[in-house]
Amino acid sequence: MVTVSTRILTMAVAIAAVFAAGSAPAEVQTERAIEQYSCKDVMRDPSPHREIAIAFLHGFLLGKSGESKFNIATLEQQTDAFMERCLDNPQEKAQDAMVKVKK
């Protein structure tokens, strides 16, 4: 059985490829910054890639906070709120949108 933490870790590992493939210009960039991605970038990706990007944002902010525990139901609610916020504010930075829904 795959645990949620294993699934999130797997998603986080795959995130670099998702972001690079999702909005890469003609010239390949090897380094990206989380701040570069807007809600529109995340929401434009097909469902599996979007899920990975959202899981990555959750994990990134969890790690940044210094915490290691999380509530699955809360993450699900925050994910729904993030998606709604991004649909309403496509130009907002994805990281900023996630920070706001986590408050």
Gaussian input, Z-matrix of N, CA and C with variables (Angstrom, degrees):
# hf/3-21g

backbone

0 1
 N
 C     1     B1
 C     2     B2     1     A1
 N     3     B3     2     A2     1     D1
 C     4     B4     3     A3     2     D2
 C     5     B5     4     A4     3     D3
 N     6     B6     5     A5     4     D4
 C     7     B7     6     A6     5     D5
 C     8     B8     7     A7     6     D6
 N     9     B9     8     A8     7     D7
 C    10    B10     9     A9     8     D8
 C    11    B11    10    A10     9     D9
 N    12    B12    11    A11    10    D10
 C    13    B13    12    A12    11    D11
 C    14    B14    13    A13    12    D12
 N    15    B15    14    A14    13    D13
 C    16    B16    15    A15    14    D14
 C    17    B17    16    A16    15    D15
 N    18    B18    17    A17    16    D16
 C    19    B19    18    A18    17    D17
 C    20    B20    19    A19    18    D18
 N    21    B21    20    A20    19    D19
 C    22    B22    21    A21    20    D20
 C    23    B23    22    A22    21    D21
 N    24    B24    23    A23    22    D22
 C    25    B25    24    A24    23    D23
 C    26    B26    25    A25    24    D24
 N    27    B27    26    A26    25    D25
 C    28    B28    27    A27    26    D26
 C    29    B29    28    A28    27    D27
 N    30    B30    29    A29    28    D28
 C    31    B31    30    A30    29    D29
 C    32    B32    31    A31    30    D30
 N    33    B33    32    A32    31    D31
 C    34    B34    33    A33    32    D32
 C    35    B35    34    A34    33    D33
 N    36    B36    35    A35    34    D34
 C    37    B37    36    A36    35    D35
 C    38    B38    37    A37    36    D36
 N    39    B39    38    A38    37    D37
 C    40    B40    39    A39    38    D38
 C    41    B41    40    A40    39    D39
 N    42    B42    41    A41    40    D40
 C    43    B43    42    A42    41    D41
 C    44    B44    43    A43    42    D42
 N    45    B45    44    A44    43    D43
 C    46    B46    45    A45    44    D44
 C    47    B47    46    A46    45    D45
 N    48    B48    47    A47    46    D46
 C    49    B49    48    A48    47    D47
 C    50    B50    49    A49    48    D48
 N    51    B51    50    A50    49    D49
 C    52    B52    51    A51    50    D50
 C    53    B53    52    A52    51    D51
 N    54    B54    53    A53    52    D52
 C    55    B55    54    A54    53    D53
 C    56    B56    55    A55    54    D54
 N    57    B57    56    A56    55    D55
 C    58    B58    57    A57    56    D56
 C    59    B59    58    A58    57    D57
 N    60    B60    59    A59    58    D58
 C    61    B61    60    A60    59    D59
 C    62    B62    61    A61    60    D60
 N    63    B63    62    A62    61    D61
 C    64    B64    63    A63    62    D62
 C    65    B65    64    A64    63    D63
 N    66    B66    65    A65    64    D64
 C    67    B67    66    A66    65    D65
 C    68    B68    67    A67    66    D66
 N    69    B69    68    A68    67    D67
 C    70    B70    69    A69    68    D68
 C    71    B71    70    A70    69    D69
 N    72    B72    71    A71    70    D70
 C    73    B73    72    A72    71    D71
 C    74    B74    73    A73    72    D72
 N    75    B75    74    A74    73    D73
 C    76    B76    75    A75    74    D74
 C    77    B77    76    A76    75    D75
 N    78    B78    77    A77    76    D76
 C    79    B79    78    A78    77    D77
 C    80    B80    79    A79    78    D78
 N    81    B81    80    A80    79    D79
 C    82    B82    81    A81    80    D80
 C    83    B83    82    A82    81    D81
 N    84    B84    83    A83    82    D82
 C    85    B85    84    A84    83    D83
 C    86    B86    85    A85    84    D84
 N    87    B87    86    A86    85    D85
 C    88    B88    87    A87    86    D86
 C    89    B89    88    A88    87    D87
 N    90    B90    89    A89    88    D88
 C    91    B91    90    A90    89    D89
 C    92    B92    91    A91    90    D90
 N    93    B93    92    A92    91    D91
 C    94    B94    93    A93    92    D92
 C    95    B95    94    A94    93    D93
 N    96    B96    95    A95    94    D94
 C    97    B97    96    A96    95    D95
 C    98    B98    97    A97    96    D96
 N    99    B99    98    A98    97    D97
 C   100   B100    99    A99    98    D98
 C   101   B101   100   A100    99    D99
 N   102   B102   101   A101   100   D100
 C   103   B103   102   A102   101   D101
 C   104   B104   103   A103   102   D102
 N   105   B105   104   A104   103   D103
 C   106   B106   105   A105   104   D104
 C   107   B107   106   A106   105   D105
 N   108   B108   107   A107   106   D106
 C   109   B109   108   A108   107   D107
 C   110   B110   109   A109   108   D108
 N   111   B111   110   A110   109   D109
 C   112   B112   111   A111   110   D110
 C   113   B113   112   A112   111   D111
 N   114   B114   113   A113   112   D112
 C   115   B115   114   A114   113   D113
 C   116   B116   115   A115   114   D114
 N   117   B117   116   A116   115   D115
 C   118   B118   117   A117   116   D116
 C   119   B119   118   A118   117   D117
 N   120   B120   119   A119   118   D118
 C   121   B121   120   A120   119   D119
 C   122   B122   121   A121   120   D120
 N   123   B123   122   A122   121   D121
 C   124   B124   123   A123   122   D122
 C   125   B125   124   A124   123   D123
 N   126   B126   125   A125   124   D124
 C   127   B127   126   A126   125   D125
 C   128   B128   127   A127   126   D126
 N   129   B129   128   A128   127   D127
 C   130   B130   129   A129   128   D128
 C   131   B131   130   A130   129   D129
 N   132   B132   131   A131   130   D130
 C   133   B133   132   A132   131   D131
 C   134   B134   133   A133   132   D132
 N   135   B135   134   A134   133   D133
 C   136   B136   135   A135   134   D134
 C   137   B137   136   A136   135   D135
 N   138   B138   137   A137   136   D136
 C   139   B139   138   A138   137   D137
 C   140   B140   139   A139   138   D138
 N   141   B141   140   A140   139   D139
 C   142   B142   141   A141   140   D140
 C   143   B143   142   A142   141   D141
 N   144   B144   143   A143   142   D142
 C   145   B145   144   A144   143   D143
 C   146   B146   145   A145   144   D144
 N   147   B147   146   A146   145   D145
 C   148   B148   147   A147   146   D146
 C   149   B149   148   A148   147   D147
 N   150   B150   149   A149   148   D148
 C   151   B151   150   A150   149   D149
 C   152   B152   151   A151   150   D150
 N   153   B153   152   A152   151   D151
 C   154   B154   153   A153   152   D152
 C   155   B155   154   A154   153   D153
 N   156   B156   155   A155   154   D154
 C   157   B157   156   A156   155   D155
 C   158   B158   157   A157   156   D156
 N   159   B159   158   A158   157   D157
 C   160   B160   159   A159   158   D158
 C   161   B161   160   A160   159   D159
 N   162   B162   161   A161   160   D160
 C   163   B163   162   A162   161   D161
 C   164   B164   163   A163   162   D162
 N   165   B165   164   A164   163   D163
 C   166   B166   165   A165   164   D164
 C   167   B167   166   A166   165   D165
 N   168   B168   167   A167   166   D166
 C   169   B169   168   A168   167   D167
 C   170   B170   169   A169   168   D168
 N   171   B171   170   A170   169   D169
 C   172   B172   171   A171   170   D170
 C   173   B173   172   A172   171   D171
 N   174   B174   173   A173   172   D172
 C   175   B175   174   A174   173   D173
 C   176   B176   175   A175   174   D174
 N   177   B177   176   A176   175   D175
 C   178   B178   177   A177   176   D176
 C   179   B179   178   A178   177   D177
 N   180   B180   179   A179   178   D178
 C   181   B181   180   A180   179   D179
 C   182   B182   181   A181   180   D180
 N   183   B183   182   A182   181   D181
 C   184   B184   183   A183   182   D182
 C   185   B185   184   A184   183   D183
 N   186   B186   185   A185   184   D184
 C   187   B187   186   A186   185   D185
 C   188   B188   187   A187   186   D186
 N   189   B189   188   A188   187   D187
 C   190   B190   189   A189   188   D188
 C   191   B191   190   A190   189   D189
 N   192   B192   191   A191   190   D190
 C   193   B193   192   A192   191   D191
 C   194   B194   193   A193   192   D192
 N   195   B195   194   A194   193   D193
 C   196   B196   195   A195   194   D194
 C   197   B197   196   A196   195   D195
 N   198   B198   197   A197   196   D196
 C   199   B199   198   A198   197   D197
 C   200   B200   199   A199   198   D198
 N   201   B201   200   A200   199   D199
 C   202   B202   201   A201   200   D200
 C   203   B203   202   A202   201   D201
 N   204   B204   203   A203   202   D202
 C   205   B205   204   A204   203   D203
 C   206   B206   205   A205   204   D204
 N   207   B207   206   A206   205   D205
 C   208   B208   207   A207   206   D206
 C   209   B209   208   A208   207   D207
 N   210   B210   209   A209   208   D208
 C   211   B211   210   A210   209   D209
 C   212   B212   211   A211   210   D210
 N   213   B213   212   A212   211   D211
 C   214   B214   213   A213   212   D212
 C   215   B215   214   A214   213   D213
 N   216   B216   215   A215   214   D214
 C   217   B217   216   A216   215   D215
 C   218   B218   217   A217   216   D216
 N   219   B219   218   A218   217   D217
 C   220   B220   219   A219   218   D218
 C   221   B221   220   A220   219   D219
 N   222   B222   221   A221   220   D220
 C   223   B223   222   A222   221   D221
 C   224   B224   223   A223   222   D222
 N   225   B225   224   A224   223   D223
 C   226   B226   225   A225   224   D224
 C   227   B227   226   A226   225   D225
 N   228   B228   227   A227   226   D226
 C   229   B229   228   A228   227   D227
 C   230   B230   229   A229   228   D228
 N   231   B231   230   A230   229   D229
 C   232   B232   231   A231   230   D230
 C   233   B233   232   A232   231   D231
 N   234   B234   233   A233   232   D232
 C   235   B235   234   A234   233   D233
 C   236   B236   235   A235   234   D234
 N   237   B237   236   A236   235   D235
 C   238   B238   237   A237   236   D236
 C   239   B239   238   A238   237   D237
 N   240   B240   239   A239   238   D238
 C   241   B241   240   A240   239   D239
 C   242   B242   241   A241   240   D240
 N   243   B243   242   A242   241   D241
 C   244   B244   243   A243   242   D242
 C   245   B245   244   A244   243   D243
 N   246   B246   245   A245   244   D244
 C   247   B247   246   A246   245   D245
 C   248   B248   247   A247   246   D246
 N   249   B249   248   A248   247   D247
 C   250   B250   249   A249   248   D248
 C   251   B251   250   A250   249   D249
 N   252   B252   251   A251   250   D250
 C   253   B253   252   A252   251   D251
 C   254   B254   253   A253   252   D252
 N   255   B255   254   A254   253   D253
 C   256   B256   255   A255   254   D254
 C   257   B257   256   A256   255   D255
 N   258   B258   257   A257   256   D256
 C   259   B259   258   A258   257   D257
 C   260   B260   259   A259   258   D258
 N   261   B261   260   A260   259   D259
 C   262   B262   261   A261   260   D260
 C   263   B263   262   A262   261   D261
 N   264   B264   263   A263   262   D262
 C   265   B265   264   A264   263   D263
 C   266   B266   265   A265   264   D264
 N   267   B267   266   A266   265   D265
 C   268   B268   267   A267   266   D266
 C   269   B269   268   A268   267   D267
 N   270   B270   269   A269   268   D268
 C   271   B271   270   A270   269   D269
 C   272   B272   271   A271   270   D270
 N   273   B273   272   A272   271   D271
 C   274   B274   273   A273   272   D272
 C   275   B275   274   A274   273   D273
 N   276   B276   275   A275   274   D274
 C   277   B277   276   A276   275   D275
 C   278   B278   277   A277   276   D276
 N   279   B279   278   A278   277   D277
 C   280   B280   279   A279   278   D278
 C   281   B281   280   A280   279   D279
 N   282   B282   281   A281   280   D280
 C   283   B283   282   A282   281   D281
 C   284   B284   283   A283   282   D282
 N   285   B285   284   A284   283   D283
 C   286   B286   285   A285   284   D284
 C   287   B287   286   A286   285   D285
 N   288   B288   287   A287   286   D286
 C   289   B289   288   A288   287   D287
 C   290   B290   289   A289   288   D288
 N   291   B291   290   A290   289   D289
 C   292   B292   291   A291   290   D290
 C   293   B293   292   A292   291   D291
 N   294   B294   293   A293   292   D292
 C   295   B295   294   A294   293   D293
 C   296   B296   295   A295   294   D294
 N   297   B297   296   A296   295   D295
 C   298   B298   297   A297   296   D296
 C   299   B299   298   A298   297   D297
 N   300   B300   299   A299   298   D298
 C   301   B301   300   A300   299   D299
 C   302   B302   301   A301   300   D300
 N   303   B303   302   A302   301   D301
 C   304   B304   303   A303   302   D302
 C   305   B305   304   A304   303   D303
 N   306   B306   305   A305   304   D304
 C   307   B307   306   A306   305   D305
 C   308   B308   307   A307   306   D306

   B1=1.4521
   B2=1.5194
   B3=1.3073
   B4=1.4562
   B5=1.5192
   B6=1.3203
   B7=1.4530
   B8=1.5188
   B9=1.3125
   B10=1.4561
   B11=1.5235
   B12=1.3267
   B13=1.4643
   B14=1.5225
   B15=1.3284
   B16=1.4619
   B17=1.5111
   B18=1.3111
   B19=1.4526
   B20=1.5323
   B21=1.3191
   B22=1.4617
   B23=1.5278
   B24=1.3387
   B25=1.4576
   B26=1.5168
   B27=1.3135
   B28=1.4572
   B29=1.5197
   B30=1.3139
   B31=1.4604
   B32=1.5220
   B33=1.3189
   B34=1.4626
   B35=1.5267
   B36=1.3181
   B37=1.4614
   B38=1.5216
   B39=1.3202
   B40=1.4611
   B41=1.5260
   B42=1.3118
   B43=1.4603
   B44=1.5250
   B45=1.3064
   B46=1.4660
   B47=1.5243
   B48=1.3036
   B49=1.4614
   B50=1.5207
   B51=1.3110
   B52=1.4572
   B53=1.5180
   B54=1.3305
   B55=1.4564
   B56=1.5188
   B57=1.3132
   B58=1.4640
   B59=1.5199
   B60=1.3143
   B61=1.4675
   B62=1.5215
   B63=1.3253
   B64=1.4486
   B65=1.5088
   B66=1.3035
   B67=1.4548
   B68=1.5239
   B69=1.3141
   B70=1.4588
   B71=1.5240
   B72=1.3233
   B73=1.4608
   B74=1.5311
   B75=1.3264
   B76=1.4578
   B77=1.5263
   B78=1.3166
   B79=1.4589
   B80=1.5214
   B81=1.3059
   B82=1.4613
   B83=1.5233
   B84=1.3261
   B85=1.4578
   B86=1.5133
   B87=1.3203
   B88=1.4541
   B89=1.5154
   B90=1.3054
   B91=1.4626
   B92=1.5137
   B93=1.3039
   B94=1.4592
   B95=1.5223
   B96=1.3109
   B97=1.4627
   B98=1.5234
   B99=1.2861
   B100=1.4652
   B101=1.5224
   B102=1.3171
   B103=1.4605
   B104=1.5279
   B105=1.3253
   B106=1.4597
   B107=1.5297
   B108=1.2928
   B109=1.4536
   B110=1.5183
   B111=1.3134
   B112=1.4606
   B113=1.5271
   B114=1.3028
   B115=1.4587
   B116=1.5300
   B117=1.3128
   B118=1.4611
   B119=1.5248
   B120=1.3301
   B121=1.4613
   B122=1.5239
   B123=1.3116
   B124=1.4683
   B125=1.5280
   B126=1.3166
   B127=1.4571
   B128=1.5262
   B129=1.2979
   B130=1.4559
   B131=1.5321
   B132=1.3170
   B133=1.4591
   B134=1.5222
   B135=1.3425
   B136=1.4699
   B137=1.5338
   B138=1.3005
   B139=1.4599
   B140=1.5312
   B141=1.3390
   B142=1.4750
   B143=1.5292
   B144=1.3006
   B145=1.4608
   B146=1.5212
   B147=1.3109
   B148=1.4677
   B149=1.5291
   B150=1.3199
   B151=1.4670
   B152=1.5215
   B153=1.3117
   B154=1.4656
   B155=1.5228
   B156=1.3151
   B157=1.4686
   B158=1.5266
   B159=1.3182
   B160=1.4686
   B161=1.5183
   B162=1.3238
   B163=1.4673
   B164=1.5255
   B165=1.3243
   B166=1.4612
   B167=1.5294
   B168=1.3242
   B169=1.4639
   B170=1.5269
   B171=1.3369
   B172=1.4737
   B173=1.5311
   B174=1.3280
   B175=1.4605
   B176=1.5174
   B177=1.3266
   B178=1.4623
   B179=1.5239
   B180=1.3290
   B181=1.4648
   B182=1.5242
   B183=1.3304
   B184=1.4586
   B185=1.5241
   B186=1.3254
   B187=1.4607
   B188=1.5165
   B189=1.3091
   B190=1.4632
   B191=1.5240
   B192=1.3396
   B193=1.4621
   B194=1.5251
   B195=1.3294
   B196=1.4609
   B197=1.5175
   B198=1.3107
   B199=1.4667
   B200=1.5197
   B201=1.3267
   B202=1.4586
   B203=1.5243
   B204=1.3195
   B205=1.4613
   B206=1.5185
   B207=1.3426
   B208=1.4579
   B209=1.5148
   B210=1.3264
   B211=1.4531
   B212=1.5285
   B213=1.3086
   B214=1.4613
   B215=1.5274
   B216=1.3158
   B217=1.4703
   B218=1.5287
   B219=1.3300
   B220=1.4603
   B221=1.5304
   B222=1.3333
   B223=1.4704
   B224=1.5218
   B225=1.3141
   B226=1.4706
   B227=1.5266
   B228=1.3317
   B229=1.4668
   B230=1.5195
   B231=1.3283
   B232=1.4620
   B233=1.5300
   B234=1.3224
   B235=1.4657
   B236=1.5209
   B237=1.3177
   B238=1.4704
   B239=1.5292
   B240=1.3342
   B241=1.4667
   B242=1.5335
   B243=1.3280
   B244=1.4621
   B245=1.5268
   B246=1.3166
   B247=1.4612
   B248=1.5266
   B249=1.3163
   B250=1.4667
   B251=1.5223
   B252=1.3262
   B253=1.4576
   B254=1.5313
   B255=1.3251
   B256=1.4612
   B257=1.5238
   B258=1.3290
   B259=1.4598
   B260=1.5306
   B261=1.3296
   B262=1.4657
   B263=1.5299
   B264=1.3414
   B265=1.4679
   B266=1.5316
   B267=1.3244
   B268=1.4652
   B269=1.5288
   B270=1.3080
   B271=1.4717
   B272=1.5309
   B273=1.3226
   B274=1.4661
   B275=1.5275
   B276=1.3118
   B277=1.4579
   B278=1.5246
   B279=1.3178
   B280=1.4651
   B281=1.5259
   B282=1.3121
   B283=1.4633
   B284=1.5260
   B285=1.3326
   B286=1.4641
   B287=1.5240
   B288=1.3304
   B289=1.4627
   B290=1.5233
   B291=1.3271
   B292=1.4769
   B293=1.5189
   B294=1.3158
   B295=1.4679
   B296=1.5262
   B297=1.3274
   B298=1.4688
   B299=1.5197
   B300=1.3223
   B301=1.4648
   B302=1.5267
   B303=1.3047
   B304=1.4810
   B305=1.5201
   B306=1.3326
   B307=1.4699
   B308=1.4994
   A1=109.49
   A2=116.91
   A3=122.33
   A4=108.85
   A5=115.97
   A6=119.73
   A7=109.66
   A8=115.65
   A9=121.04
   A10=110.28
   A11=117.77
   A12=120.06
   A13=110.91
   A14=117.90
   A15=120.74
   A16=110.09
   A17=116.56
   A18=121.32
   A19=110.81
   A20=117.08
   A21=121.18
   A22=109.74
   A23=117.19
   A24=120.03
   A25=110.36
   A26=117.40
   A27=121.21
   A28=110.44
   A29=116.24
   A30=120.22
   A31=111.22
   A32=116.68
   A33=119.91
   A34=111.44
   A35=116.47
   A36=120.10
   A37=110.65
   A38=115.92
   A39=120.45
   A40=113.26
   A41=118.05
   A42=120.86
   A43=113.73
   A44=117.71
   A45=119.49
   A46=110.62
   A47=116.39
   A48=120.31
   A49=110.86
   A50=116.96
   A51=120.94
   A52=110.49
   A53=116.22
   A54=119.18
   A55=110.86
   A56=117.63
   A57=120.77
   A58=110.93
   A59=117.33
   A60=120.89
   A61=111.58
   A62=117.20
   A63=120.68
   A64=115.26
   A65=118.21
   A66=119.09
   A67=111.77
   A68=116.83
   A69=120.20
   A70=110.95
   A71=117.28
   A72=120.50
   A73=109.49
   A74=116.55
   A75=121.14
   A76=111.06
   A77=117.33
   A78=121.37
   A79=108.12
   A80=117.27
   A81=121.76
   A82=110.04
   A83=115.26
   A84=121.26
   A85=107.47
   A86=116.29
   A87=119.28
   A88=112.75
   A89=118.02
   A90=120.69
   A91=109.37
   A92=115.11
   A93=122.10
   A94=107.89
   A95=115.96
   A96=122.04
   A97=108.34
   A98=115.96
   A99=121.01
   A100=110.36
   A101=116.29
   A102=121.51
   A103=112.74
   A104=117.83
   A105=121.73
   A106=112.61
   A107=118.63
   A108=121.18
   A109=112.67
   A110=114.29
   A111=120.77
   A112=109.02
   A113=114.91
   A114=119.84
   A115=110.46
   A116=115.29
   A117=120.15
   A118=111.04
   A119=117.54
   A120=121.24
   A121=111.42
   A122=116.17
   A123=120.72
   A124=110.44
   A125=116.95
   A126=120.44
   A127=112.61
   A128=117.94
   A129=122.54
   A130=111.56
   A131=117.50
   A132=120.99
   A133=111.46
   A134=116.66
   A135=119.57
   A136=109.59
   A137=116.06
   A138=122.74
   A139=115.54
   A140=120.84
   A141=117.76
   A142=112.45
   A143=117.13
   A144=120.28
   A145=110.82
   A146=116.66
   A147=120.99
   A148=109.68
   A149=116.61
   A150=120.49
   A151=111.12
   A152=116.37
   A153=120.69
   A154=110.27
   A155=116.68
   A156=120.28
   A157=110.94
   A158=117.03
   A159=120.80
   A160=110.43
   A161=117.33
   A162=120.55
   A163=110.56
   A164=116.08
   A165=120.26
   A166=110.62
   A167=116.88
   A168=120.08
   A169=111.03
   A170=116.75
   A171=119.71
   A172=110.00
   A173=116.38
   A174=120.58
   A175=112.93
   A176=116.18
   A177=120.95
   A178=110.27
   A179=116.50
   A180=119.77
   A181=111.66
   A182=117.55
   A183=120.50
   A184=109.48
   A185=116.65
   A186=120.40
   A187=112.28
   A188=116.44
   A189=121.51
   A190=111.42
   A191=115.97
   A192=120.21
   A193=112.42
   A194=116.81
   A195=120.33
   A196=113.08
   A197=116.94
   A198=121.43
   A199=109.60
   A200=115.74
   A201=119.98
   A202=111.72
   A203=116.97
   A204=121.07
   A205=109.70
   A206=114.64
   A207=119.99
   A208=109.20
   A209=115.45
   A210=122.82
   A211=107.63
   A212=117.14
   A213=121.72
   A214=111.50
   A215=117.81
   A216=120.77
   A217=110.42
   A218=116.61
   A219=120.67
   A220=110.20
   A221=117.15
   A222=120.14
   A223=110.95
   A224=117.04
   A225=120.49
   A226=110.76
   A227=116.99
   A228=120.89
   A229=110.78
   A230=116.66
   A231=120.45
   A232=110.96
   A233=117.07
   A234=121.00
   A235=110.22
   A236=117.03
   A237=120.51
   A238=110.59
   A239=116.59
   A240=120.67
   A241=110.77
   A242=117.18
   A243=121.57
   A244=110.33
   A245=117.25
   A246=120.97
   A247=110.67
   A248=117.58
   A249=120.81
   A250=111.02
   A251=115.98
   A252=120.19
   A253=110.37
   A254=116.31
   A255=120.19
   A256=112.04
   A257=117.13
   A258=119.41
   A259=110.54
   A260=115.99
   A261=120.55
   A262=113.03
   A263=117.16
   A264=122.40
   A265=110.51
   A266=118.29
   A267=120.49
   A268=114.81
   A269=118.63
   A270=120.30
   A271=113.20
   A272=117.42
   A273=120.68
   A274=109.40
   A275=116.60
   A276=120.62
   A277=108.42
   A278=116.40
   A279=121.05
   A280=111.28
   A281=116.64
   A282=120.20
   A283=111.10
   A284=117.16
   A285=120.98
   A286=111.05
   A287=116.52
   A288=120.36
   A289=110.81
   A290=116.52
   A291=119.62
   A292=110.96
   A293=117.27
   A294=120.68
   A295=109.64
   A296=117.00
   A297=121.26
   A298=111.78
   A299=118.87
   A300=119.55
   A301=111.41
   A302=117.34
   A303=120.65
   A304=112.00
   A305=118.05
   A306=120.72
   A307=111.40
   D1=130.44
   D2=179.94
   D3=-85.80
   D4=124.71
   D5=179.77
   D6=-81.76
   D7=162.49
   D8=179.52
   D9=-61.58
   D10=-41.28
   D11=-179.02
   D12=-65.38
   D13=-37.16
   D14=176.21
   D15=-65.46
   D16=-41.60
   D17=179.36
   D18=-63.60
   D19=-42.75
   D20=179.46
   D21=-65.51
   D22=-41.71
   D23=178.32
   D24=-62.33
   D25=-43.72
   D26=178.17
   D27=-60.80
   D28=-42.23
   D29=178.72
   D30=-64.48
   D31=-40.11
   D32=-179.24
   D33=-64.37
   D34=-38.10
   D35=178.59
   D36=-63.84
   D37=-36.71
   D38=-177.06
   D39=-81.01
   D40=-10.43
   D41=-171.86
   D42=-62.38
   D43=-36.95
   D44=-179.49
   D45=-59.33
   D46=-42.84
   D47=178.98
   D48=-66.89
   D49=-38.25
   D50=-179.48
   D51=-64.15
   D52=-50.25
   D53=-179.31
   D54=-64.02
   D55=-41.60
   D56=-179.30
   D57=-64.54
   D58=-40.96
   D59=-178.80
   D60=-76.78
   D61=-31.02
   D62=-175.01
   D63=-69.41
   D64=-35.20
   D65=-175.80
   D66=-146.20
   D67=34.44
   D68=-178.95
   D69=-74.69
   D70=134.33
   D71=175.41
   D72=-73.74
   D73=178.19
   D74=-179.25
   D75=-57.82
   D76=-38.36
   D77=176.87
   D78=-85.92
   D79=130.25
   D80=-177.11
   D81=-74.76
   D82=127.51
   D83=175.57
   D84=-104.17
   D85=132.11
   D86=-179.34
   D87=-91.85
   D88=-18.95
   D89=178.87
   D90=-120.09
   D91=137.30
   D92=178.63
   D93=-132.03
   D94=160.42
   D95=176.91
   D96=-123.14
   D97=141.58
   D98=-179.81
   D99=-57.28
   D100=-35.58
   D101=-178.22
   D102=-63.07
   D103=-16.45
   D104=-178.38
   D105=-74.44
   D106=-18.83
   D107=-171.08
   D108=-95.23
   D109=127.49
   D110=176.70
   D111=-93.60
   D112=168.00
   D113=174.37
   D114=-55.90
   D115=-39.86
   D116=-179.81
   D117=-59.34
   D118=-41.07
   D119=178.12
   D120=-59.84
   D121=-44.54
   D122=-178.79
   D123=-69.33
   D124=-46.83
   D125=-175.41
   D126=-70.83
   D127=-22.93
   D128=-179.33
   D129=-73.09
   D130=-27.23
   D131=-178.37
   D132=-66.19
   D133=150.23
   D134=175.29
   D135=-60.80
   D136=158.22
   D137=-173.27
   D138=-45.22
   D139=-52.09
   D140=-177.88
   D141=-62.40
   D142=-37.16
   D143=179.64
   D144=-70.45
   D145=-38.23
   D146=178.05
   D147=-63.26
   D148=-42.99
   D149=179.27
   D150=-61.02
   D151=-39.98
   D152=178.54
   D153=-65.71
   D154=-44.27
   D155=179.99
   D156=-62.02
   D157=-42.45
   D158=179.75
   D159=-67.04
   D160=-42.47
   D161=177.38
   D162=-61.81
   D163=-39.36
   D164=177.53
   D165=-61.44
   D166=-45.77
   D167=179.18
   D168=-60.15
   D169=-43.06
   D170=176.35
   D171=-58.27
   D172=-49.19
   D173=-177.86
   D174=-65.20
   D175=-40.29
   D176=178.92
   D177=-60.20
   D178=-48.24
   D179=-178.59
   D180=-70.66
   D181=-33.04
   D182=176.01
   D183=-63.66
   D184=-47.00
   D185=178.29
   D186=-63.31
   D187=-39.50
   D188=179.58
   D189=-63.67
   D190=-31.04
   D191=-179.53
   D192=-78.17
   D193=-14.59
   D194=-178.33
   D195=86.10
   D196=0.88
   D197=-179.78
   D198=-87.96
   D199=159.16
   D200=175.30
   D201=-127.95
   D202=-5.08
   D203=179.79
   D204=-106.97
   D205=149.04
   D206=178.00
   D207=-149.93
   D208=158.26
   D209=179.28
   D210=-105.56
   D211=121.97
   D212=-175.47
   D213=-61.77
   D214=-43.14
   D215=-179.89
   D216=-62.54
   D217=-39.28
   D218=178.58
   D219=-65.55
   D220=-42.40
   D221=177.99
   D222=-61.13
   D223=-39.57
   D224=178.68
   D225=-63.78
   D226=-43.38
   D227=178.10
   D228=-64.22
   D229=-42.49
   D230=179.53
   D231=-65.76
   D232=-36.32
   D233=177.71
   D234=-63.21
   D235=-46.33
   D236=178.00
   D237=-60.53
   D238=-44.36
   D239=179.89
   D240=-65.29
   D241=-38.68
   D242=177.99
   D243=-61.71
   D244=-46.62
   D245=-178.64
   D246=-63.15
   D247=-42.93
   D248=177.72
   D249=-62.96
   D250=-43.48
   D251=-179.84
   D252=-63.09
   D253=-42.31
   D254=-179.37
   D255=-67.30
   D256=-35.50
   D257=177.07
   D258=-65.58
   D259=-35.17
   D260=179.86
   D261=-81.72
   D262=-23.51
   D263=-175.10
   D264=-134.83
   D265=66.81
   D266=-172.83
   D267=-62.26
   D268=-23.85
   D269=-179.12
   D270=-86.79
   D271=-9.75
   D272=179.15
   D273=-65.65
   D274=144.38
   D275=175.69
   D276=-63.83
   D277=134.75
   D278=-177.21
   D279=-59.00
   D280=-41.42
   D281=179.50
   D282=-62.06
   D283=-43.01
   D284=179.29
   D285=-63.37
   D286=-41.04
   D287=178.99
   D288=-62.41
   D289=-42.51
   D290=179.64
   D291=-66.17
   D292=-40.34
   D293=178.15
   D294=-59.18
   D295=-43.75
   D296=-177.64
   D297=-65.53
   D298=-38.97
   D299=-178.20
   D300=-77.39
   D301=-16.08
   D302=178.68
   D303=-84.54
   D304=-9.43
   D305=-179.23
   D306=-78.24

